[in-house]
Amino acid sequence: MASIRPRPIRKLLVANRGEIAARILSSARELDIETFALYTENDVGHTFNAAHAIRLRSAGSYMDIDELLDVAKQHNIDAVHPGYGFLSESPELARRMAEIDVMVVGPGSENLDRTGDKLRARLLAVECQVPVLPALTEPTGRVDAVRIFVEKVGLPVMVKAVDGGGGRGIRLVQDLEDLPSLVTRAIEESPSKQVFAEKAAVDGFRHVEVQIVGDGKGNVMHLWERECSIQRRYQKIIELAPSTVVDRKVVRPVIEAAVIMARKINYASLGTFEFLLNPQTAEFFFLEVNPRLQVEHTITEAICCVDIVKAQLHLAQGASFDEAGLARLGQDPLDVPDMHSIQLRVTAEDPEKNYSLSIGKIQSFRFPSGNGIRADIALLNGAPAVVSSDFDSVIAKIIVTARTWQDVVSKAKRALEDTSVVGVTTNIALLRAIVSHADFRAGMCDTQWLEAKHDELLEHSRGLSKCPDPFHGLISQQPSNESNAAVSSASLMFRKDDAWSIALRPQSSPTTITRPHLLQLAKVIRNDFPTNFAADIMFTAPGSNPQAFRMDMQSTSTSALATSSQHKQGSRSDASHVILPISGKLVEVLVDVGDVVKKDDPICVVKQMKMEIEIRSHKAGLITWLTEAEDNEDVAEGMLAAVVEDEKVQAKL
């Protein structure tokens, strides 16, 4: 069975996590659908108020169709919502669930086959006479095939995984010397290990996408467009709806092209049709289709005043556009809703370190409120919130909406001032710098803007990260006060003369009886636990007299891996050390001891979330030592990857 026809949904399994799982569960609950959430250790916030919570074997289980099938059969699930990411664009998931009479909420396996593959989606655009860029139209896993294409069309070119998504498997090639490594990384990030290439349109182009809704019977409507030009590593940071392109006549052909393509294949459910648009020349080119719920669906909801997820669930059960609450929306591309909305993605990334993932425990948080402000999160006080390399870095999505563009920009600035996350490094200061920039206020940012202004924005963000005390010194700012909800564990009280008996036993022989250590607080100096804690203590080791110490504890966002790792740590004072700037999983080491490398040659590859990142040598020389970490092993920021000695120095030795 290829697909299941629309029918009532009784039991819905949300095969996702984080804020999008919480988002889908809330709409399903409003439809009185029995909900089932999935979770893994230390990642449970999104299960809040789901009817059921089911533990998965590991983080990788979200990508394990067999395990999801077992869950569906065990709990008599009749529908699965995949959200976005993970298996949301998998035709195999839709087909295999249909075989056990389980519906996957989405466009269906046939639409997924036709649109999820970027080359097949491009062929659809050609059939519909929608402009496309010159491309290598046969998928390949060979660097040479891409090189031949480049020789024909020239640089720059964009290399893309045929089955990538969310920035995965995309590389911009602007220099022939970089082509082999960039193409290799794109191939490795592709699930099928297949890529294609197309001529890159960069100067003056904006990323404009159209929200499409279909009923699978040929009826298709648009919910206008979004603009997503502000990106890093081809992943969106800030999204706008509608586009800030002033001339609606320039946008109209883009919306019309999306509708034509969707009607051609009797598109069902939600889909986003993406384009590059140059407002000055009115040129536009088709990019790809995302046949699923999109991360930035929130801003379309805001300008259309409609719950898109709820509408999607209605359509999956056979509702008409009218019954799904969509019929009142006009379809004239020129008659855009008189609203503006911005989505700001708060991520656990350090923009100062090439957006490296900040691994650690979120200790406290505060998100904005007020008229026209929405925060999509899965953070709850009392629930563990740990950022790891297993999942995406998004912590929250802040959505602001107002009647005019200038008002919504002002609201975004205020909302970010009211946002804080303690425990991990975030991009909040960079977001503040972006929305404060004159180009952003003027709505003049294209796809190359963030890269071009990056140093300027980072410099501005450094000042913005040092915000004045919002309480003017009137309130002690403990982490619990950072949160906008109930009191957390940060309010633990420590008092003079509190004492603990501490038993330490070797893990190799946990039954070994040891005499306890004793710790007593003589004076509490500072108590902002768990952010920091300082005290004078008396410490007594077994068989010794009490000793006085000053104890000063500071929390860190560094992964537990960094402190527990058995691998050598690099020293930044040693010029021969090549040090990992990020945490993640080691993909492969690209050199051997004895190899001679040039400056900027890749040493190893680390996978962080969906992206594979080459760690390059900062100098030329001879490899005299390499890490013993194995492929697919967790590695931590600060770990020593290699030692590169000057060849002359090594020759003397």
C-alpha positions as CSV (number, residue, x, y, z in Angstrom):
1,M,0.0,0.0,0.0
2,A,1.6,3.3,-1.1
3,S,-0.5,5.6,0.9
4,I,-3.6,5.9,3.1
5,R,-6.6,8.0,2.2
6,P,-7.7,10.7,4.6
7,R,-9.6,9.4,7.6
8,P,-10.2,10.3,11.3
9,I,-7.2,10.2,13.6
10,R,-7.6,8.7,17.0
11,K,-4.1,8.1,18.2
12,L,-1.3,10.4,16.9
13,L,2.4,9.6,17.4
14,V,4.7,12.6,17.1
15,A,8.0,11.3,15.8
16,N,10.0,14.3,16.7
17,R,11.4,16.2,19.7
18,G,12.0,19.7,21.0
19,E,9.9,22.8,20.2
20,I,8.3,21.3,17.0
21,A,7.1,18.2,18.9
22,A,5.6,20.5,21.6
23,R,4.0,22.6,18.8
24,I,2.4,19.6,17.1
25,L,1.2,18.0,20.3
26,S,-0.6,21.3,21.3
27,S,-2.6,21.5,18.1
28,A,-3.5,17.8,18.3
29,R,-4.7,18.1,21.9
30,E,-7.0,21.0,20.8
31,L,-8.6,18.5,18.3
32,D,-9.1,16.0,21.1
33,I,-6.7,13.5,19.5
34,E,-4.9,11.1,21.9
35,T,-1.2,12.0,21.7
36,F,1.9,10.0,22.0
37,A,5.3,11.7,22.5
38,L,8.8,10.1,22.1
39,Y,11.8,11.0,24.3
40,T,15.3,10.1,25.1
41,E,17.4,10.6,28.3
42,N,17.8,14.2,29.3
43,D,15.5,15.4,26.5
44,V,11.9,15.3,27.8
45,G,10.6,18.8,27.9
46,H,8.4,18.4,24.8
47,T,6.5,15.5,26.4
48,F,4.6,18.0,28.7
49,N,0.9,17.2,28.8
50,A,1.1,14.6,26.0
51,A,-1.3,11.7,26.8
52,H,1.6,9.3,26.7
53,A,5.4,9.4,26.6
54,I,7.4,6.6,25.1
55,R,11.2,6.2,25.7
56,L,13.3,5.5,22.7
57,R,16.5,3.3,22.8
58,S,18.8,6.2,21.7
59,A,18.9,9.5,20.0
60,G,19.4,7.7,16.7
61,S,16.0,6.0,17.1
62,Y,14.3,9.1,15.6
63,M,15.8,7.9,12.3
64,D,15.1,4.2,12.9
65,I,12.0,3.2,10.9
66,D,11.9,-0.3,12.3
67,E,11.8,1.0,15.9
68,L,9.1,3.5,15.0
69,L,7.1,0.8,13.4
70,D,7.4,-1.3,16.6
71,V,6.2,1.7,18.7
72,A,3.2,2.2,16.3
73,K,2.2,-1.4,16.4
74,Q,2.6,-1.7,20.2
75,H,0.4,1.3,20.9
76,N,-2.1,0.8,18.1
77,I,-1.2,4.2,16.5
78,D,-3.2,5.1,13.5
79,A,-1.2,8.3,12.4
80,V,2.3,9.6,12.7
81,H,3.4,13.2,12.4
82,P,7.1,13.5,11.6
83,G,7.4,17.2,12.1
84,Y,10.5,18.5,10.2
85,G,14.0,17.0,10.0
86,F,14.6,13.4,10.9
87,L,12.3,11.2,8.7
88,S,9.9,14.0,7.6
89,E,10.8,13.7,3.9
90,S,11.2,9.9,3.8
91,P,8.9,8.2,1.3
92,E,10.0,4.9,2.8
93,L,8.6,5.9,6.2
94,A,5.3,6.7,4.5
95,R,5.2,3.5,2.6
96,R,6.2,1.2,5.5
97,M,3.7,2.8,7.9
98,A,1.0,2.4,5.3
99,E,1.8,-1.3,5.2
100,I,0.7,-1.6,8.8
101,D,-2.3,0.8,8.2
102,V,-0.7,3.8,9.8
103,M,-1.0,7.2,8.1
104,V,2.0,9.6,8.0
105,V,0.6,13.1,8.2
106,G,2.1,14.8,5.1
107,P,2.1,14.8,1.3
108,G,2.3,11.0,0.9
109,S,5.0,8.8,-0.5
110,E,4.3,9.7,-4.2
111,N,4.6,13.5,-3.5
112,L,7.7,12.8,-1.4
113,D,9.3,10.8,-4.1
114,R,8.6,13.6,-6.6
115,T,9.6,16.6,-4.5
116,G,11.9,15.4,-1.8
117,D,14.6,14.5,-4.3
118,K,16.1,17.8,-5.5
119,L,16.8,16.7,-9.0
120,R,13.3,15.3,-9.5
121,A,11.8,18.5,-8.1
122,R,14.0,20.5,-10.6
123,L,12.6,18.3,-13.4
124,L,9.1,19.2,-12.2
125,A,10.0,22.9,-12.4
126,V,11.3,22.4,-16.0
127,E,8.0,20.7,-16.9
128,C,6.1,23.7,-15.6
129,Q,8.3,26.1,-17.4
130,V,9.6,27.6,-14.2
131,P,13.1,29.2,-14.5
132,V,16.0,27.0,-13.2
133,L,19.7,27.5,-13.0
134,P,22.1,25.5,-15.3
135,A,22.8,22.2,-13.5
136,L,24.5,18.9,-13.5
137,T,21.3,16.9,-13.9
138,E,22.6,13.4,-13.1
139,P,23.3,12.6,-9.4
140,T,26.9,11.6,-8.7
141,G,29.2,10.5,-5.9
142,R,32.3,11.6,-7.8
143,V,34.3,14.7,-7.5
144,D,35.5,14.5,-11.1
145,A,31.9,14.7,-12.4
146,V,31.4,18.0,-10.6
147,R,34.8,19.3,-11.8
148,I,33.8,18.7,-15.4
149,F,30.5,20.6,-14.8
150,V,32.5,23.5,-13.4
151,E,34.7,23.6,-16.4
152,K,31.6,24.0,-18.6
153,V,29.7,26.7,-16.6
154,G,32.4,28.4,-14.6
155,L,32.4,29.4,-10.9
156,P,30.7,29.9,-8.5
157,V,28.7,26.7,-8.3
158,M,26.5,25.2,-5.5
159,V,27.0,21.5,-4.7
160,K,23.9,20.0,-3.1
161,A,23.0,16.6,-1.8
162,V,20.0,15.3,-3.7
163,D,18.4,14.3,-0.4
164,G,19.8,16.9,1.9
165,G,17.8,19.4,4.0
166,G,18.3,22.1,6.7
167,G,21.7,23.1,5.2
168,R,23.0,19.5,5.1
169,G,25.1,18.5,2.1
170,I,25.3,22.0,0.6
171,R,28.6,23.7,-0.3
172,L,29.4,26.9,-2.3
173,V,32.5,26.4,-4.5
174,Q,34.2,29.7,-5.4
175,D,37.8,28.4,-5.8
176,L,38.9,25.4,-7.8
177,E,41.4,24.4,-5.1
178,D,38.6,24.0,-2.6
179,L,36.4,21.9,-4.9
180,P,37.7,18.3,-3.9
181,S,37.2,18.8,-0.2
182,L,33.9,20.7,-0.5
183,V,32.4,18.2,-2.8
184,T,33.6,15.3,-0.6
185,R,32.0,16.9,2.5
186,A,28.7,17.4,0.6
187,I,28.7,13.7,-0.6
188,E,29.4,12.5,3.0
189,E,26.5,14.5,4.4
190,S,24.1,13.1,1.8
191,P,22.2,10.0,3.1
192,S,22.4,8.5,-0.4
193,K,26.0,9.8,-1.0
194,Q,24.7,11.5,-4.1
195,V,25.0,15.1,-5.1
196,F,24.4,17.4,-8.0
197,A,25.7,20.9,-8.8
198,E,24.2,24.0,-10.3
199,K,25.4,27.4,-11.2
200,A,25.2,29.7,-8.1
201,A,23.2,32.9,-8.2
202,V,24.5,35.0,-5.4
203,D,24.8,38.7,-6.2
204,G,21.6,40.6,-5.1
205,F,19.4,37.5,-4.8
206,R,17.1,36.8,-1.9
207,H,15.8,33.5,-0.6
208,V,12.0,33.6,-1.1
209,E,9.8,30.7,-0.4
210,V,6.1,30.1,-0.8
211,Q,3.8,28.2,1.7
212,I,1.6,25.8,-0.2
213,V,-1.4,23.9,1.0
214,G,-3.0,21.1,-1.0
215,D,-5.8,18.6,-0.5
216,G,-4.4,15.9,-2.9
217,K,-7.3,16.3,-5.2
218,G,-5.9,19.1,-7.4
219,N,-7.0,21.9,-5.1
220,V,-4.0,24.1,-4.1
221,M,-3.7,27.4,-2.3
222,H,-0.8,29.6,-1.2
223,L,-0.4,31.4,2.1
224,W,1.9,34.0,0.5
225,E,5.7,34.0,0.9
226,R,8.4,34.2,3.4
227,E,11.9,35.6,3.0
228,C,14.8,33.7,4.5
229,S,18.0,35.4,3.2
230,I,19.8,35.7,6.5
231,Q,21.6,32.4,6.8
232,R,24.8,30.8,8.1
233,R,26.0,27.5,6.6
234,Y,22.9,27.6,4.4
235,Q,20.7,27.3,7.6
236,K,18.3,30.1,8.3
237,I,18.7,32.4,11.3
238,I,16.0,35.0,10.8
239,E,12.9,34.7,8.6
240,L,10.3,37.3,7.6
241,A,6.8,37.2,6.3
242,P,5.9,38.6,3.9
243,S,9.1,39.5,1.9
244,T,10.4,43.0,2.3
245,V,10.6,43.3,-1.5
246,V,8.6,46.5,-2.1
247,D,7.3,45.8,-5.6
248,R,4.7,43.0,-5.2
249,K,4.6,42.6,-9.0
250,V,8.1,41.2,-8.6
251,V,7.0,38.6,-6.0
252,R,3.8,37.6,-7.9
253,P,5.5,35.3,-10.5
254,V,7.2,33.4,-7.7
255,I,4.0,32.7,-5.9
256,E,2.3,31.8,-9.2
257,A,5.1,29.4,-10.1
258,A,4.8,27.6,-6.8
259,V,1.0,27.1,-7.3
260,I,1.5,25.8,-10.8
261,M,4.0,23.2,-9.7
262,A,1.9,22.1,-6.8
263,R,-1.2,21.7,-9.0
264,K,0.8,19.7,-11.5
265,I,1.3,16.9,-9.0
266,N,-2.0,17.2,-7.1
267,Y,0.1,18.2,-4.0
268,A,-1.3,17.2,-0.6
269,S,-0.8,18.7,2.8
270,L,1.8,21.4,3.6
271,G,4.8,22.2,1.4
272,T,7.3,25.0,0.9
273,F,8.5,25.8,-2.6
274,E,11.8,27.7,-2.5
275,F,13.3,30.2,-5.0
276,L,16.0,32.8,-5.5
277,L,14.7,36.2,-6.4
278,N,16.5,39.4,-7.5
279,P,14.3,42.4,-6.7
280,Q,16.3,44.7,-9.0
281,T,16.2,42.5,-12.1
282,A,13.0,40.6,-11.3
283,E,14.9,37.4,-12.2
284,F,13.9,34.3,-10.2
285,F,15.0,30.7,-10.2
286,F,13.5,27.6,-8.6
287,L,15.6,26.0,-5.8
288,E,13.8,23.1,-4.2
289,V,10.7,21.8,-2.4
290,N,10.5,21.0,1.3
291,P,7.5,18.6,1.3
292,R,6.7,19.0,5.0
293,L,6.0,21.4,7.8
294,Q,8.6,24.1,7.7
295,V,10.5,25.4,10.7
296,E,9.4,29.0,9.9
297,H,5.7,28.1,9.5
298,T,5.1,30.3,12.5
299,I,5.4,33.6,10.7
300,T,2.9,32.5,8.1
301,E,0.6,31.6,10.9
302,A,1.1,35.0,12.3
303,I,0.3,37.1,9.2
304,C,-2.6,34.8,8.2
305,C,-4.1,34.3,11.7
306,V,-4.4,30.6,11.2
307,D,-3.1,27.4,12.9
308,I,-1.3,25.7,10.0
309,V,-0.6,22.5,12.0
310,K,-4.2,22.2,13.0
311,A,-5.2,22.8,9.3
312,Q,-2.8,20.1,8.3
313,L,-4.4,17.6,10.8
314,H,-7.8,18.5,9.5
315,L,-6.8,17.9,5.9
316,A,-5.3,14.6,6.8
317,Q,-8.8,13.6,8.1
318,G,-10.5,14.6,4.9
319,A,-11.5,18.1,5.6
320,S,-12.0,20.7,2.9
321,F,-10.1,24.0,2.9
322,D,-13.2,25.6,4.3
323,E,-13.5,23.1,7.1
324,A,-9.7,23.4,7.8
325,G,-10.2,27.2,8.4
326,L,-8.4,28.2,5.2
327,A,-11.2,29.3,2.8
328,R,-11.4,32.9,3.9
329,L,-7.8,33.6,2.9
330,G,-7.5,35.5,-0.4
331,Q,-5.4,34.2,-3.3
332,D,-4.3,37.4,-5.0
333,P,-0.5,37.5,-4.7
334,L,-0.7,41.3,-4.8
335,D,-3.1,41.5,-1.9
336,V,-0.8,40.4,0.9
337,P,-2.1,40.5,4.5
338,D,-1.5,43.8,6.2
339,M,0.8,42.3,8.8
340,H,4.6,41.7,9.3
341,S,6.2,38.9,11.2
342,I,9.8,37.9,12.1
343,Q,11.1,34.6,13.4
344,L,14.3,34.7,15.4
345,R,16.0,31.3,15.9
346,V,17.8,31.2,19.3
347,T,20.5,28.5,19.0
348,A,23.1,27.0,21.3
349,E,26.0,28.1,19.0
350,D,29.0,30.4,19.4
351,P,29.2,32.8,16.5
352,E,32.7,33.7,17.6
353,K,33.8,30.1,17.0
354,N,32.4,29.6,13.5
355,Y,29.0,28.8,15.0
356,S,30.3,25.8,16.9
357,L,27.8,23.9,19.0
358,S,27.8,24.9,22.7
359,I,27.3,21.7,24.6
360,G,26.1,21.7,28.2
361,K,23.1,22.0,30.5
362,I,20.7,24.9,30.2
363,Q,20.5,26.1,33.8
364,S,17.9,28.9,33.4
365,F,16.1,30.9,30.8
366,R,13.8,33.8,30.2
367,F,11.8,34.5,27.1
368,P,9.8,37.6,26.1
369,S,6.1,38.1,26.4
370,G,3.6,40.8,25.4
371,N,1.4,41.8,22.6
372,G,2.5,40.3,19.3
373,I,5.2,38.0,20.8
374,R,5.2,34.2,20.8
375,A,8.0,31.9,21.9
376,D,8.0,28.3,20.7
377,I,10.1,26.3,23.2
378,A,10.3,22.9,24.8
379,L,12.0,24.1,28.0
380,L,10.3,23.6,31.4
381,N,11.5,24.4,34.8
382,G,12.4,21.2,36.6
383,A,12.9,19.2,33.4
384,P,16.4,18.4,32.2
385,A,17.6,20.5,29.3
386,V,20.9,19.4,27.9
387,V,22.4,20.5,24.6
388,S,24.3,17.7,23.0
389,S,25.7,16.9,19.6
390,D,22.9,14.4,19.0
391,F,20.3,17.0,18.0
392,D,19.8,20.4,16.3
393,S,21.1,23.5,18.1
394,V,17.7,25.3,18.2
395,I,16.7,26.2,21.7
396,A,13.8,28.4,20.9
397,K,12.0,30.3,18.2
398,I,10.8,33.8,19.0
399,I,8.1,35.2,16.7
400,V,7.1,38.8,16.7
401,T,4.2,40.3,14.7
402,A,3.0,43.9,14.1
403,R,1.1,45.9,11.5
404,T,4.2,47.7,10.0
405,W,7.7,46.6,9.2
406,Q,9.3,49.3,11.4
407,D,7.0,48.3,14.3
408,V,7.9,44.6,14.0
409,V,11.6,45.4,13.9
410,S,11.3,47.5,17.1
411,K,9.3,44.7,18.7
412,A,12.1,42.2,17.7
413,K,14.7,44.4,19.3
414,R,12.8,44.6,22.5
415,A,12.0,40.9,22.5
416,L,15.7,40.0,22.3
417,E,16.5,42.4,25.1
418,D,14.1,40.4,27.2
419,T,15.6,37.0,26.3
420,S,18.4,35.2,28.2
421,V,19.7,31.6,28.4
422,V,22.2,30.6,31.1
423,G,24.4,27.6,30.9
424,V,25.3,27.5,27.2
425,T,26.6,30.0,24.7
426,T,23.9,31.3,22.3
427,N,23.6,33.5,19.3
428,I,21.3,36.0,21.1
429,A,23.8,38.8,21.0
430,L,24.3,38.3,17.2
431,L,20.5,38.4,16.7
432,R,20.4,41.7,18.6
433,A,23.2,43.1,16.3
434,I,21.3,42.0,13.2
435,V,18.0,43.5,14.0
436,S,19.7,46.7,15.1
437,H,21.6,47.1,11.8
438,A,20.5,49.8,9.3
439,D,20.4,47.3,6.4
440,F,18.0,45.1,8.3
441,R,15.8,48.0,9.3
442,A,15.6,49.0,5.7
443,G,14.7,45.4,4.6
444,M,17.8,45.3,2.3
445,C,19.5,41.9,3.2
446,D,20.3,39.4,0.5
447,T,21.7,35.9,0.8
448,Q,25.3,37.2,1.0
449,W,24.6,39.9,3.5
450,L,25.4,38.0,6.7
451,E,28.7,36.8,5.4
452,A,29.6,40.3,4.1
453,K,28.7,42.0,7.3
454,H,29.8,39.2,9.7
455,D,32.9,40.9,11.3
456,E,31.0,44.1,11.8
457,L,28.0,42.3,13.3
458,L,30.3,40.3,15.7
459,E,32.0,43.5,16.8
460,H,28.6,45.0,17.5
461,S,27.3,41.9,19.3
462,R,30.2,41.9,21.8
463,G,28.9,45.2,23.2
464,L,25.3,44.0,23.1
465,S,26.2,40.8,25.1
466,K,27.2,42.9,28.1
467,C,23.7,44.1,28.9
468,P,23.1,46.3,32.0
469,D,21.4,44.9,35.0
470,P,17.7,44.9,34.1
471,F,16.8,45.1,37.8
472,H,19.1,48.1,38.5
473,G,20.7,46.2,41.4
474,L,17.4,45.9,43.3
475,I,17.1,42.1,42.9
476,S,19.8,39.5,43.2
477,Q,19.8,37.8,39.8
478,Q,20.1,34.1,40.6
479,P,19.4,31.7,37.7
480,S,15.9,31.0,39.0
481,N,15.0,34.7,38.5
482,E,16.1,34.4,34.8
483,S,13.2,32.1,34.1
484,N,9.7,33.3,33.5
485,A,8.1,30.4,35.3
486,A,8.2,28.6,38.6
487,V,11.2,28.5,41.1
488,S,13.8,26.1,40.0
489,S,16.5,24.1,41.8
490,A,18.6,27.3,41.7
491,S,16.9,28.5,44.9
492,L,18.7,25.9,47.0
493,M,19.7,27.4,50.3
494,F,23.1,26.8,51.8
495,R,23.8,28.0,55.4
496,K,26.8,28.2,57.8
497,D,27.5,24.9,59.5
498,D,25.8,22.8,56.8
499,A,27.9,19.6,56.6
500,W,28.1,16.5,54.5
501,S,29.6,13.1,54.8
502,I,31.1,12.1,51.4
503,A,31.7,8.5,50.5
504,L,34.0,7.9,47.6
505,R,34.3,4.4,46.2
506,P,36.2,3.2,43.1
507,Q,33.8,2.3,40.2
508,S,35.7,-0.9,39.7
509,S,34.8,-2.1,43.2
510,P,31.7,-0.3,44.3
511,T,31.3,-2.5,47.4
512,T,34.6,-1.5,48.8
513,I,34.1,0.1,52.2
514,T,35.9,3.4,52.6
515,R,36.0,6.0,55.5
516,P,34.0,9.1,54.6
517,H,35.4,12.5,53.8
518,L,33.7,15.4,55.8
519,L,32.8,18.8,54.4
520,Q,31.5,21.6,56.5
521,L,30.5,25.2,55.4
522,A,32.2,27.7,57.6
523,K,30.9,30.8,55.7
524,V,28.8,31.2,52.6
525,I,30.3,34.0,50.5
526,R,28.2,33.8,47.4
527,N,25.3,31.6,46.5
528,D,24.2,31.8,42.9
529,F,24.1,28.0,42.6
530,P,24.4,26.3,40.1
531,T,25.9,29.3,38.2
532,N,28.5,29.9,40.8
533,F,29.0,29.3,44.5
534,A,31.7,30.4,46.9
535,A,32.3,29.5,50.5
536,D,34.9,29.0,53.3
537,I,34.9,25.3,54.2
538,M,36.5,22.8,56.5
539,F,37.5,19.7,54.7
540,T,38.5,16.5,56.5
541,A,40.0,13.6,54.6
542,P,40.0,10.1,56.2
543,G,42.7,9.8,58.9
544,S,43.6,13.5,58.8
545,N,42.8,16.7,60.7
546,P,40.3,19.3,59.3
547,Q,41.8,21.8,56.9
548,A,40.4,25.2,55.9
549,F,39.8,26.0,52.2
550,R,38.2,28.7,50.1
551,M,35.9,26.9,47.6
552,D,34.9,28.8,44.4
553,M,32.7,26.9,41.9
554,Q,31.8,28.2,38.5
555,S,29.5,26.5,36.1
556,T,30.7,25.8,32.6
557,S,29.0,25.1,29.2
558,T,31.8,22.7,28.3
559,S,30.6,19.2,27.6
560,A,31.2,16.6,30.3
561,L,33.2,15.0,27.5
562,A,35.9,17.7,27.8
563,T,36.6,16.9,31.4
564,S,36.2,13.1,31.3
565,S,37.9,12.6,27.9
566,Q,40.9,10.3,28.0
567,H,42.4,12.1,25.0
568,K,45.1,14.8,25.3
569,Q,44.0,18.4,25.5
570,G,45.7,21.0,23.3
571,S,47.6,24.0,24.6
572,R,46.9,27.3,22.8
573,S,50.4,28.5,23.8
574,D,52.0,25.7,21.8
575,A,52.1,26.7,18.1
576,S,52.5,23.1,17.0
577,H,49.1,22.0,18.4
578,V,46.1,21.7,16.1
579,I,43.2,21.9,18.5
580,L,39.5,21.0,18.0
581,P,37.5,24.2,18.0
582,I,34.2,22.3,18.4
583,S,32.7,19.3,20.0
584,G,31.0,16.5,18.0
585,K,31.7,13.1,16.6
586,L,35.0,12.3,14.8
587,V,34.2,11.3,11.2
588,E,37.7,10.6,10.0
589,V,41.4,11.6,10.3
590,L,42.7,12.7,6.9
591,V,46.4,12.5,7.5
592,D,49.1,10.1,8.9
593,V,52.1,10.7,11.1
594,G,55.0,11.6,8.8
595,D,52.8,13.5,6.3
596,V,53.8,17.0,5.2
597,V,50.9,19.4,5.2
598,K,50.5,23.0,4.0
599,K,48.8,25.8,5.9
600,D,45.0,25.2,5.8
601,D,45.2,21.6,4.8
602,P,42.5,19.5,6.5
603,I,43.6,17.3,9.4
604,C,40.4,15.6,10.4
605,V,36.6,15.9,10.0
606,V,34.2,16.4,12.9
607,K,30.4,16.0,12.6
608,Q,28.3,18.4,14.6
609,M,24.6,17.9,14.3
610,K,24.0,17.5,10.5
611,M,27.2,19.1,9.3
612,E,30.7,17.8,8.6
613,I,33.4,20.3,9.4
614,E,37.0,20.1,8.3
615,I,39.5,20.9,11.0
616,R,42.5,22.5,9.2
617,S,46.1,23.1,10.1
618,H,47.0,26.7,10.9
619,K,50.5,26.1,9.7
620,A,52.7,24.1,7.3
621,G,54.9,21.4,8.6
622,L,55.4,17.7,9.4
623,I,52.7,15.6,11.3
624,T,54.6,14.2,14.3
625,W,51.6,13.1,16.4
626,L,47.9,12.3,15.8
627,T,44.9,11.8,18.1
628,E,44.1,8.1,18.9
629,A,40.4,8.9,18.9
630,E,38.4,6.5,16.6
631,D,35.9,7.2,13.9
632,N,32.4,8.0,15.2
633,E,33.8,8.7,18.7
634,D,32.6,11.7,20.7
635,V,35.3,14.4,20.8
636,A,35.3,17.6,22.8
637,E,36.3,21.2,22.1
638,G,39.9,21.7,23.2
639,M,41.1,18.2,22.3
640,L,44.4,17.9,20.6
641,A,44.0,16.6,17.1
642,A,47.5,16.7,15.8
643,V,51.0,18.1,16.3
644,V,52.5,19.9,13.3
645,E,56.2,20.6,13.7
646,D,58.3,22.8,11.5
647,E,60.2,20.6,9.0
648,K,63.5,22.4,9.8
649,V,63.1,21.9,13.5
650,Q,62.2,18.2,13.0
651,A,65.3,17.7,10.8
652,K,67.6,19.0,13.5
653,L,66.0,16.5,16.0
